[in-house]
């Protein structure tokens, strides 16, 4: 574990906050909660896949994330979709697995 304030590795556990482990840096006394950051693009793609009909368990397997995360993102889909983007769905060429849909995200002017 690395301190977000000073970058040192001299960090110890320091209690819990809402079921999340708290840490304290012994060098600068900075307290923090270690949170795994998920790429915003994964959040946006998850919401879009769900809107295209992909199930929550399948989305969680695709991105190797929990189904709870996907479900929570779906509660506020606009929060995770980038502003100024236009989504265009067009049929792609038929391949060996059958017809599919091509998703293109364009800048909206």
Rosetta constraint file for C-alpha pairs under 8 A:
AtomPair CA 1 CA 9 HARMONIC 5.88 0.50
AtomPair CA 1 CA 11 HARMONIC 6.51 0.50
AtomPair CA 2 CA 7 HARMONIC 5.62 0.50
AtomPair CA 2 CA 8 HARMONIC 5.64 0.50
AtomPair CA 2 CA 9 HARMONIC 4.62 0.50
AtomPair CA 2 CA 10 HARMONIC 7.50 0.50
AtomPair CA 2 CA 11 HARMONIC 6.88 0.50
AtomPair CA 3 CA 7 HARMONIC 4.80 0.50
AtomPair CA 3 CA 8 HARMONIC 5.50 0.50
AtomPair CA 3 CA 9 HARMONIC 6.27 0.50
AtomPair CA 3 CA 10 HARMONIC 7.70 0.50
AtomPair CA 3 CA 11 HARMONIC 6.69 0.50
AtomPair CA 3 CA 24 HARMONIC 7.95 0.50
AtomPair CA 3 CA 25 HARMONIC 6.04 0.50
AtomPair CA 3 CA 30 HARMONIC 7.59 0.50
AtomPair CA 4 CA 32 HARMONIC 7.87 0.50
AtomPair CA 5 CA 28 HARMONIC 7.76 0.50
AtomPair CA 5 CA 30 HARMONIC 6.66 0.50
AtomPair CA 6 CA 27 HARMONIC 7.98 0.50
AtomPair CA 6 CA 28 HARMONIC 6.95 0.50
AtomPair CA 8 CA 25 HARMONIC 7.73 0.50
AtomPair CA 8 CA 27 HARMONIC 7.41 0.50
AtomPair CA 9 CA 25 HARMONIC 7.80 0.50
AtomPair CA 10 CA 25 HARMONIC 5.91 0.50
AtomPair CA 10 CA 26 HARMONIC 5.71 0.50
AtomPair CA 10 CA 27 HARMONIC 6.66 0.50
AtomPair CA 11 CA 23 HARMONIC 6.52 0.50
AtomPair CA 11 CA 24 HARMONIC 5.58 0.50
AtomPair CA 11 CA 25 HARMONIC 4.38 0.50
AtomPair CA 11 CA 26 HARMONIC 5.87 0.50
AtomPair CA 12 CA 23 HARMONIC 5.59 0.50
AtomPair CA 12 CA 24 HARMONIC 5.44 0.50
AtomPair CA 12 CA 25 HARMONIC 6.45 0.50
AtomPair CA 12 CA 26 HARMONIC 7.18 0.50
AtomPair CA 13 CA 21 HARMONIC 7.12 0.50
AtomPair CA 13 CA 22 HARMONIC 6.02 0.50
AtomPair CA 13 CA 23 HARMONIC 4.48 0.50
AtomPair CA 13 CA 24 HARMONIC 6.30 0.50
AtomPair CA 14 CA 21 HARMONIC 7.44 0.50
AtomPair CA 14 CA 22 HARMONIC 5.13 0.50
AtomPair CA 14 CA 23 HARMONIC 4.81 0.50
AtomPair CA 14 CA 24 HARMONIC 5.78 0.50
AtomPair CA 14 CA 31 HARMONIC 7.92 0.50
AtomPair CA 15 CA 21 HARMONIC 6.31 0.50
AtomPair CA 15 CA 22 HARMONIC 5.37 0.50
AtomPair CA 15 CA 23 HARMONIC 7.34 0.50
AtomPair CA 16 CA 20 HARMONIC 5.40 0.50
AtomPair CA 16 CA 21 HARMONIC 4.58 0.50
AtomPair CA 16 CA 22 HARMONIC 5.10 0.50
AtomPair CA 17 CA 21 HARMONIC 6.51 0.50
AtomPair CA 17 CA 22 HARMONIC 6.54 0.50
AtomPair CA 20 CA 33 HARMONIC 6.82 0.50
AtomPair CA 21 CA 33 HARMONIC 6.10 0.50
AtomPair CA 21 CA 34 HARMONIC 7.13 0.50
AtomPair CA 22 CA 31 HARMONIC 6.99 0.50
AtomPair CA 22 CA 32 HARMONIC 5.74 0.50
AtomPair CA 22 CA 33 HARMONIC 4.64 0.50
AtomPair CA 22 CA 34 HARMONIC 7.10 0.50
AtomPair CA 23 CA 31 HARMONIC 5.60 0.50
AtomPair CA 23 CA 32 HARMONIC 5.37 0.50
AtomPair CA 23 CA 33 HARMONIC 6.01 0.50
AtomPair CA 23 CA 34 HARMONIC 7.43 0.50
AtomPair CA 24 CA 29 HARMONIC 5.93 0.50
AtomPair CA 24 CA 30 HARMONIC 5.62 0.50
AtomPair CA 24 CA 31 HARMONIC 4.39 0.50
AtomPair CA 24 CA 32 HARMONIC 6.47 0.50
AtomPair CA 25 CA 29 HARMONIC 4.92 0.50
AtomPair CA 25 CA 30 HARMONIC 5.32 0.50
AtomPair CA 25 CA 31 HARMONIC 6.54 0.50
AtomPair CA 26 CA 30 HARMONIC 7.89 0.50
AtomPair CA 38 CA 42 HARMONIC 7.07 0.50
AtomPair CA 38 CA 43 HARMONIC 7.50 0.50
AtomPair CA 39 CA 43 HARMONIC 6.83 0.50
AtomPair CA 40 CA 44 HARMONIC 6.28 0.50
AtomPair CA 40 CA 80 HARMONIC 6.76 0.50
AtomPair CA 41 CA 45 HARMONIC 5.99 0.50
AtomPair CA 42 CA 46 HARMONIC 5.96 0.50
AtomPair CA 42 CA 63 HARMONIC 7.33 0.50
AtomPair CA 43 CA 47 HARMONIC 6.40 0.50
AtomPair CA 43 CA 70 HARMONIC 7.61 0.50
AtomPair CA 43 CA 73 HARMONIC 6.92 0.50
AtomPair CA 43 CA 80 HARMONIC 6.07 0.50
AtomPair CA 43 CA 81 HARMONIC 7.89 0.50
AtomPair CA 44 CA 48 HARMONIC 6.27 0.50
AtomPair CA 44 CA 77 HARMONIC 7.89 0.50
AtomPair CA 44 CA 80 HARMONIC 5.39 0.50
AtomPair CA 44 CA 81 HARMONIC 5.17 0.50
AtomPair CA 44 CA 82 HARMONIC 7.57 0.50
AtomPair CA 45 CA 49 HARMONIC 6.00 0.50
AtomPair CA 46 CA 50 HARMONIC 6.21 0.50
AtomPair CA 46 CA 59 HARMONIC 6.28 0.50
AtomPair CA 46 CA 70 HARMONIC 6.79 0.50
AtomPair CA 47 CA 51 HARMONIC 6.31 0.50
AtomPair CA 47 CA 70 HARMONIC 7.65 0.50
AtomPair CA 47 CA 73 HARMONIC 7.04 0.50
AtomPair CA 47 CA 74 HARMONIC 6.18 0.50
AtomPair CA 47 CA 77 HARMONIC 6.28 0.50
AtomPair CA 47 CA 80 HARMONIC 7.95 0.50
AtomPair CA 48 CA 52 HARMONIC 6.27 0.50
AtomPair CA 49 CA 53 HARMONIC 6.50 0.50
AtomPair CA 49 CA 54 HARMONIC 5.49 0.50
AtomPair CA 49 CA 59 HARMONIC 7.27 0.50
AtomPair CA 50 CA 54 HARMONIC 4.85 0.50
AtomPair CA 50 CA 55 HARMONIC 6.20 0.50
AtomPair CA 50 CA 56 HARMONIC 6.85 0.50
AtomPair CA 50 CA 59 HARMONIC 7.57 0.50
AtomPair CA 54 CA 58 HARMONIC 6.60 0.50
AtomPair CA 54 CA 59 HARMONIC 6.71 0.50
AtomPair CA 55 CA 59 HARMONIC 6.29 0.50
AtomPair CA 56 CA 60 HARMONIC 6.20 0.50
AtomPair CA 56 CA 67 HARMONIC 6.15 0.50
AtomPair CA 56 CA 70 HARMONIC 6.56 0.50
AtomPair CA 56 CA 71 HARMONIC 7.14 0.50
AtomPair CA 57 CA 61 HARMONIC 6.30 0.50
AtomPair CA 57 CA 67 HARMONIC 5.95 0.50
AtomPair CA 58 CA 62 HARMONIC 6.15 0.50
AtomPair CA 59 CA 63 HARMONIC 6.37 0.50
AtomPair CA 59 CA 67 HARMONIC 7.86 0.50
AtomPair CA 59 CA 70 HARMONIC 7.58 0.50
AtomPair CA 60 CA 64 HARMONIC 5.45 0.50
AtomPair CA 60 CA 65 HARMONIC 4.85 0.50
AtomPair CA 60 CA 66 HARMONIC 5.58 0.50
AtomPair CA 60 CA 67 HARMONIC 5.39 0.50
AtomPair CA 60 CA 70 HARMONIC 6.88 0.50
AtomPair CA 61 CA 65 HARMONIC 6.74 0.50
AtomPair CA 65 CA 69 HARMONIC 6.99 0.50
AtomPair CA 65 CA 70 HARMONIC 7.79 0.50
AtomPair CA 66 CA 70 HARMONIC 6.84 0.50
AtomPair CA 67 CA 71 HARMONIC 6.13 0.50
AtomPair CA 68 CA 72 HARMONIC 6.11 0.50
AtomPair CA 69 CA 73 HARMONIC 6.25 0.50
AtomPair CA 70 CA 74 HARMONIC 6.31 0.50
AtomPair CA 71 CA 75 HARMONIC 6.70 0.50
AtomPair CA 72 CA 76 HARMONIC 7.35 0.50
AtomPair CA 73 CA 77 HARMONIC 5.90 0.50
AtomPair CA 73 CA 80 HARMONIC 7.23 0.50
AtomPair CA 76 CA 80 HARMONIC 7.41 0.50
AtomPair CA 77 CA 81 HARMONIC 6.54 0.50
AtomPair CA 78 CA 82 HARMONIC 7.94 0.50
AtomPair CA 84 CA 107 HARMONIC 6.11 0.50
AtomPair CA 84 CA 108 HARMONIC 5.05 0.50
AtomPair CA 84 CA 109 HARMONIC 7.21 0.50
AtomPair CA 85 CA 105 HARMONIC 6.33 0.50
AtomPair CA 85 CA 106 HARMONIC 5.68 0.50
AtomPair CA 85 CA 107 HARMONIC 4.87 0.50
AtomPair CA 85 CA 108 HARMONIC 5.00 0.50
AtomPair CA 86 CA 105 HARMONIC 5.73 0.50
AtomPair CA 86 CA 106 HARMONIC 5.16 0.50
AtomPair CA 86 CA 107 HARMONIC 6.04 0.50
AtomPair CA 86 CA 108 HARMONIC 5.23 0.50
AtomPair CA 87 CA 103 HARMONIC 7.09 0.50
AtomPair CA 87 CA 104 HARMONIC 5.90 0.50
AtomPair CA 87 CA 105 HARMONIC 4.75 0.50
AtomPair CA 87 CA 106 HARMONIC 6.38 0.50
AtomPair CA 88 CA 103 HARMONIC 6.14 0.50
AtomPair CA 88 CA 104 HARMONIC 5.31 0.50
AtomPair CA 88 CA 105 HARMONIC 6.43 0.50
AtomPair CA 88 CA 106 HARMONIC 7.55 0.50
AtomPair CA 89 CA 101 HARMONIC 6.56 0.50
AtomPair CA 89 CA 102 HARMONIC 5.90 0.50
AtomPair CA 89 CA 103 HARMONIC 5.09 0.50
AtomPair CA 89 CA 104 HARMONIC 6.56 0.50
AtomPair CA 90 CA 101 HARMONIC 5.91 0.50
AtomPair CA 90 CA 102 HARMONIC 5.42 0.50
AtomPair CA 90 CA 103 HARMONIC 6.85 0.50
AtomPair CA 91 CA 99 HARMONIC 7.48 0.50
AtomPair CA 91 CA 100 HARMONIC 6.28 0.50
AtomPair CA 91 CA 101 HARMONIC 4.67 0.50
AtomPair CA 91 CA 102 HARMONIC 5.89 0.50
AtomPair CA 92 CA 99 HARMONIC 6.93 0.50
AtomPair CA 92 CA 100 HARMONIC 5.85 0.50
AtomPair CA 92 CA 101 HARMONIC 5.51 0.50
AtomPair CA 92 CA 102 HARMONIC 5.52 0.50
AtomPair CA 93 CA 99 HARMONIC 6.83 0.50
AtomPair CA 93 CA 100 HARMONIC 7.55 0.50
AtomPair CA 94 CA 98 HARMONIC 5.57 0.50
AtomPair CA 94 CA 99 HARMONIC 4.60 0.50
AtomPair CA 94 CA 100 HARMONIC 6.93 0.50
AtomPair CA 95 CA 99 HARMONIC 6.38 0.50
AtomPair CA 95 CA 100 HARMONIC 7.95 0.50
